[in-house]
Amino acid sequence: MASNSDSIYYVLMKIKRHPELIMMKRARYTNTVMIAIDDQLKIADANFYFPDLSLMVNRLSNDFVAKNEDLLDDYFAMTNSDQPIYHDVWVTTSHLPAKRAYLLELSYE
């Protein structure tokens, strides 16, 4: 995955601006948030970034994290952590056809 992907940025911004797109949101552990959205959302290269019944896991580049700190902080606020300190952000994505959902999980380390 291009870790500074325009597609991932698009999805994160779309969800932030349109929270009604969220089908499920769950804080997992103290540093992770999992979000499911309707797979009808048009996403560039969706087959690549959201593979059917398979996980795509990648670390976001340091440049992406630095450039999009405010956006990533908004998602970090959805975790169970009370310490807003992280250095790396990992993104895990998948497509769940039976649920008609794209799954996106952000893990902060």
C-alpha positions as CSV (number, residue, x, y, z in Angstrom):
1,M,0.0,0.0,0.0
2,A,1.2,3.5,-0.6
3,S,1.2,4.5,3.0
4,N,0.3,8.1,2.2
5,S,-2.7,6.9,0.1
6,D,-5.1,9.4,-1.2
7,S,-7.8,6.7,-1.0
8,I,-7.3,6.2,2.8
9,Y,-7.2,9.9,3.4
10,Y,-10.4,10.3,1.4
11,V,-12.1,7.6,3.5
12,L,-11.0,9.1,6.8
13,M,-12.1,12.6,5.7
14,K,-15.4,11.3,4.4
15,I,-16.2,9.5,7.6
16,K,-15.2,12.6,9.7
17,R,-17.5,14.9,7.6
18,H,-20.3,12.4,7.3
19,P,-20.5,10.3,10.5
20,E,-23.9,8.9,9.3
21,L,-21.9,6.7,6.9
22,I,-20.6,4.7,9.9
23,M,-22.4,1.3,10.3
24,M,-20.3,0.3,13.3
25,K,-17.6,2.0,15.4
26,R,-15.8,0.2,18.2
27,A,-12.9,1.1,20.4
28,R,-10.7,-1.9,20.7
29,Y,-8.0,-2.1,23.3
30,T,-6.6,1.2,24.4
31,N,-5.0,2.2,21.1
32,T,-7.3,1.0,18.4
33,V,-10.6,2.0,16.8
34,M,-12.5,-0.2,14.3
35,I,-15.0,1.4,11.9
36,A,-17.3,-0.2,9.3
37,I,-18.9,1.8,6.6
38,D,-21.3,0.9,3.7
39,D,-19.4,-0.6,0.8
40,Q,-21.5,1.6,-1.6
41,L,-19.1,4.5,-0.9
42,K,-17.1,5.1,-4.0
43,I,-13.4,4.6,-3.2
44,A,-10.6,4.8,-5.7
45,D,-8.8,1.4,-6.0
46,A,-11.2,-0.1,-3.5
47,N,-10.3,-3.6,-4.6
48,F,-6.7,-3.0,-3.7
49,Y,-7.2,-1.1,-0.4
50,F,-10.2,-3.1,0.8
51,P,-9.6,-6.7,-0.4
52,D,-12.5,-9.1,-0.1
53,L,-12.3,-11.3,3.0
54,S,-8.7,-10.5,3.5
55,L,-6.7,-8.0,5.6
56,M,-4.5,-5.3,4.2
57,V,-2.2,-4.0,7.0
58,N,0.3,-1.2,6.6
59,R,2.0,1.5,8.6
60,L,1.1,5.0,7.5
61,S,4.3,6.9,6.5
62,N,5.8,9.4,8.9
63,D,5.0,12.1,6.4
64,F,1.3,11.1,6.2
65,V,1.1,11.1,10.0
66,A,2.8,14.5,10.3
67,K,0.7,16.1,7.5
68,N,-2.6,14.7,8.8
69,E,-2.0,14.9,12.6
70,D,-5.3,16.7,13.4
71,L,-7.3,14.2,11.4
72,L,-5.6,11.2,13.0
73,D,-6.0,12.8,16.5
74,D,-9.8,12.9,15.9
75,Y,-9.7,9.1,15.4
76,F,-7.3,8.6,18.3
77,A,-10.0,10.3,20.5
78,M,-12.3,7.4,19.6
79,T,-9.9,4.8,21.3
80,N,-9.9,3.9,25.0
81,S,-6.6,5.7,25.6
82,D,-6.3,8.6,27.9
83,Q,-2.8,9.4,26.8
84,P,-2.7,11.1,23.4
85,I,0.8,10.1,22.6
86,Y,1.6,8.0,19.6
87,H,4.4,7.8,17.0
88,D,3.2,5.2,14.5
89,V,-0.2,4.6,13.0
90,W,-1.1,1.3,11.4
91,V,-4.2,0.9,9.1
92,T,-5.9,-2.4,8.5
93,T,-8.6,-2.6,5.9
94,S,-10.9,-5.2,4.4
95,H,-14.1,-5.7,2.5
96,L,-16.8,-7.9,4.0
97,P,-19.1,-8.6,1.1
98,A,-21.8,-10.5,3.1
99,K,-22.1,-7.5,5.4
100,R,-21.8,-5.0,2.5
101,A,-19.2,-3.2,4.5
102,Y,-15.7,-1.8,4.3
103,L,-13.7,-2.3,7.5
104,L,-11.1,0.1,8.6
105,E,-9.1,-0.2,11.8
106,L,-6.5,2.4,13.0
107,S,-3.9,1.3,15.6
108,Y,-1.8,3.8,17.3
109,E,1.6,3.0,18.8
